[in-house]
Amino acid sequence: MKKNYLVLLMAILLSAVSFPLLAQEEEEEDWDMYDDLELVDESKVKRFAKPTIVGLSPTRFFSVSYDHQLPYDMNLSSARFPASGNSGWGVDEAAPISESGRVNFTGGIRFNSNVPVISKSNLVWQSGLNYMRVGYNISNVEQSGDASGLTQVLDERGLNNLNWTNTFFVPISEENFFIFQGALDLSGDYGWDLQPFNTVRWSLAAVYAKRVSERKRWGLGLARTYRVGNLNYVPVVMYDVTSADRKWGTEILFPARAHGRYNFSKNALLLFGYELEGQSYRIDGFSVGNNSYEIRRGELRPRVEFQRQLSGPFWMHFQAGYRMDWTFNADELEGSREFFRGFFGTQEYGMINNLSNTVYFNIGLSFVTL
């Protein structure tokens, strides 16, 4: 009897276990539940333009470099106040030299960053903090009675630029896209106290572009910029192309910069062309009350640059060129308010300055992405 009870109990347990297993097996083999699903139509998937083309020089996430100019001559006029009130020096006027000197050294450390904040197929947002130091060593200074003393300010304090730039790549189709870029600049002879926050200058650019193929893209736009010292509004032309053999190409964002490119290999390349560099720098010693006295520093730099991979994402670059003085004149801005002179304005300057041209070098190390 006990054996019969034991056999019966085992039969009940096996039945209890087998029923859900059989039910589960039937569910897994029942494909009727998928009858209403449709396959994805790839022709209806939204595709977007890629932000780059093949062959371009690598994008620098972080970069540290050292910039150095060879000696040159500096000639400065006296300072007139207020500069924007028709009592300064005319644009074409040869203002008398009241101060001159030999600049033995110009340059300093530069730091640049360009970090992805959002990286999606339909939006790429990159943000970066940048710093540029322009120190001076000036000797053999000669001054007249109305000299401004700017050579001493530059020699002791130099010029600093702190910049925050945000770039947005917004594709609207598989070929067409927009690029928007905004920047804030704090520039002057300030120290670590960063006093002149009321003279932050802003720049903005917008470009509509087309990615024709994986080897070519072009674009047209407009920019509000301080690239040559003065506030200006300029058209923008972008033209990047790589040859079929991926040896030759261009990297152009006119008028800011334009380069030809030769790729020795995927690990080394040469750029040759020019770049415009500049900003409006507040001079605290000359700025009276709420008026900002600003040097409109602008440079044209024809140059060649060699880039080479060191290891993994680390690249080095060596740049050599000719620094040509575009402007080193100065304005006094009443109430720190900016005004537009552009290329053809006749507003007078508060100071007419001249720097002789010279050779310069720049060497740096970068963390990049290809």
Order of alpha helices (4+ residues) and beta strands (2+ residues): alpha-beta-beta-beta-beta-beta-alpha-beta-beta-beta-beta-beta-beta-beta-beta-beta-beta-beta-beta-beta
